[in-house]
Structures are given as C-alpha cells and as structure tokens.
Amino acid sequence: MPSITQRRLFQGLGRIDAWVGGPFARILRWFDKKFFAPFPIHPISLFKPEEDETIPMYAWSSLFVGFLFPFLDELPPYQFFDTAIPKADRHRIMGFYRACVQRHLYADKGRRYFISKNPAFSPKIETLLEFFPDARIVYLVRNPLDMLPSTLSWLSFAWQVCSDPREKYPYRDQVVALIHYWFEHPLAVIDKHESPNHWILDFDELTHCPDLVLGDLYSRFGYPRSPELEEILRDALAQSRTHRSEHSYQLGEMGFTREEIVREFSGIFSRFGFDTREVARIPVTESAATGEQESEPSLPKEPEYR
C-alpha cells in the first residue's frame, strides 16, 4: 500500500501524462496486457482491485508468502491466523493493515465505504472484528464438493507459477485442514457475535441471482443506491453471461471421491443442506460482479483415495 505522498506523486504524473496524450499510460497498459493477461484462473491486472491479503506481504506476514517459498511446514501458520498466531503478532499485522486502509481512505477523499473481497481473511475474522468492530461481514458459504477442488486447483496454480513443485497438487492434506478452518472458524465467530452487520450467504444464491442478492445487501446494510450503481450492475451481469473461464479441474485426479468429501465435511452439509449428490464441477462462467465462478456439473472418474 503506497504512502499518501507516493499516491499524490503518481496522481500528478498521471495528470501530466494525460495532458501530453497519455504515452506512458499506453505503455503501462501494453505491459499489463503482455505480462498479466496470460493468467487464466485468477486474472491479474495493474488496473483492477486485488485481495487485501497482498497488503501484509509488505510486512512479510502473509499467507501468500507460501507461494514464493512453498515450505508450509517452516512458515508461520497464517492459514490459522486467529488461533495459531501469537496475539502480539496478530495485532502487529492487523495494525499495519488498518493503517494502510486509513491512508487509502484519506488519499481517496470523498469515499464513505471501504469494500474488500478477501477469502484469505476468513482465518482473521476475529482479529478483524477487534480492529474494525463496525465492519459489515458477508460470509459466502459454498458446497464443499465445489469449494475443495476449486481451492486446491487455485493453490496448485499459484504454486506452479511461483515455484516448481514435484506434484501437481502439493500439500493436499494441509489444504484440507485449511478448508476445514476457513469453513468452521468464521461460522463459529459469527455465531458467537450475532449482529445485523453479519450475513451468511449461500454462494449459489449469489451466482444464480446476483442482482437480487446485491440489492438485498444494499438494503440490509443501509447503503445508498444510485443510477450509476444500477448501470454498473447491469454491465457486470451482461459480462458474466458471456465470459468463459479457462479454470477447470477434475475431482478424481486430485485423489478425492465425492463420498470422502461428504464424510469429511459432514457438519457443513448438515448445517446448510447442500446437495451431497453433486459431483465436482468444471467452472465455465465467471461473474464479473463478484470474481467468483459459476459451474456446470461434470462426471469425473473417482479413483482410490491416496
């Protein structure tokens, strides 16, 4: 997160560049398209928002460090942040994050709300509420039959880009433990701190009718709506219906069977009534409004659990 002075400097350079016809902006966009566009699973761009888990990277205190140095057994267990990281370290990391958010809001005067999409903040939810007690939290819960292979596929992709693991899907057991915690810990915290500011939302509801869900979100939390917002939602919905994602995975080649996943996450299936008859999916469309993927069923082979 750049300092306020740094942001003012780049904003000034941007105005000068626009005044002379925007040559540097064109070069920057060429560089962005050339080097970041090839990532199909998680689109990356200098001009698009990214998850806030990248911010603690500046303090070298992020789960994402494990992509650059894929030795999870030797790194601090950031994937179990609230219960496995010492309190002093939790407060140091979250204090740094809060200071970055404060600078961002100050530099972008006129903004009343800070919206952040952060799956990797699931293990930080309790510490997050300590530092942002008035935060509105929308917790998306997804069928484990979809969530587990999707997560393992994305992590595998990140490790393959940043390093050269011997296995296609490294750290399978650790990823399963991570998913357990990211399911159960936020739910336990939300259940403990019951509040109108917290909303548990079924992922399928969001992907099937995002316009209705987003409308509910704005009315639920008292956010003002505007014609500009309505136009953004219409454009996002139109893009989501035509976009095709290259992100694909097969449950079988990951070494799981449907029955094993249902058994492993029986508590989640019981609480939310997810369909245990579904199989792993190959996402084919991506919602531009949410950055999450919709899916259509496939019928993968189911080998023995390894």
SULPE-V806444 format. One record per backbone hydrogen bond with DSSP energy under -1.0 kcal/mol. CO is the residue of the C=O (numbers start at 1). NH is the residue of the N-H. E is the energy in kcal/mol with one decimal. If there is no record, write none. Layout:
BEGIN
co-><CO:CO>
nh-><NH:NH>
e-><E:E>
END
This chain:
BEGIN
co-><3:4:5:6:7:8:9:10:11:12:13:14:15:16:17:18:22:23:24:25:26:27:28:29:30:31:32:36:51:52:55:56:57:62:63:64:65:69:71:76:77:78:80:81:86:87:88:89:90:91:92:93:94:95:96:97:98:99:100:101:102:103:104:108:118:119:121:122:123:124:125:126:127:128:132:137:139:141:143:143:144:146:147:148:149:150:151:152:153:154:155:156:157:158:159:171:172:173:174:175:176:177:178:179:180:181:183:184:185:186:187:188:189:195:197:199:201:202:203:204:205:209:210:211:212:213:214:215:216:217:218:226:227:228:229:230:231:232:233:234:235:236:237:239:251:252:257:258:259:260:261:263:265:266:267:268:269:280:285:287:292:296>
nh-><7:8:9:10:11:12:13:14:15:16:17:18:19:20:22:21:26:27:28:29:30:31:32:33:34:35:36:39:54:55:58:61:60:65:66:67:69:71:74:78:80:81:84:85:90:91:92:93:94:95:96:97:98:99:100:101:102:103:104:105:106:107:108:111:121:122:124:125:82:128:129:130:131:132:135:199:201:203:146:147:148:150:151:152:153:154:155:156:157:158:159:160:161:162:163:175:176:177:178:179:180:181:182:183:184:185:187:188:189:190:191:192:193:198:137:139:141:206:207:208:209:213:214:215:216:217:218:219:220:221:223:230:231:232:233:234:235:236:237:238:239:240:241:243:256:255:261:262:263:264:265:266:269:270:271:272:273:298:294:291:287:282>
e-><-2.3:-2.5:-2.2:-2.4:-2.6:-2.2:-2.4:-2.3:-1.9:-2.1:-2.6:-2.4:-1.9:-1.4:-3.4:-1.2:-1.8:-1.9:-2.4:-2.3:-2.2:-2.5:-2.4:-2.4:-2.4:-2.3:-2.0:-1.4:-1.5:-1.8:-2.0:-2.6:-1.3:-1.5:-1.8:-1.8:-2.3:-2.8:-2.1:-2.5:-2.0:-1.2:-2.5:-1.7:-2.6:-2.6:-1.9:-2.6:-2.8:-2.1:-1.8:-2.1:-2.7:-2.1:-1.9:-2.3:-2.5:-2.2:-2.2:-2.5:-2.2:-2.6:-1.7:-1.5:-1.7:-1.9:-1.4:-1.1:-2.0:-3.0:-1.9:-1.1:-1.6:-2.4:-2.1:-2.7:-2.7:-2.8:-2.2:-3.0:-2.2:-1.9:-2.6:-2.7:-2.3:-2.3:-2.7:-2.2:-2.3:-2.2:-2.5:-2.5:-1.9:-2.2:-2.1:-2.3:-2.2:-2.1:-2.3:-2.7:-2.3:-2.0:-2.7:-1.9:-2.8:-2.6:-1.0:-2.3:-2.3:-2.8:-2.6:-1.9:-2.5:-1.7:-2.7:-2.9:-2.6:-1.4:-2.2:-2.2:-2.1:-2.1:-2.8:-1.9:-2.2:-2.4:-2.2:-2.0:-2.9:-2.2:-2.0:-2.2:-2.1:-2.1:-2.5:-2.2:-2.3:-2.5:-2.5:-2.1:-2.3:-2.2:-1.3:-2.0:-1.3:-1.9:-1.9:-2.5:-2.2:-2.7:-2.2:-1.1:-2.1:-2.4:-2.2:-2.2:-1.5:-1.2:-2.4:-2.9:-2.3:-1.7>
END
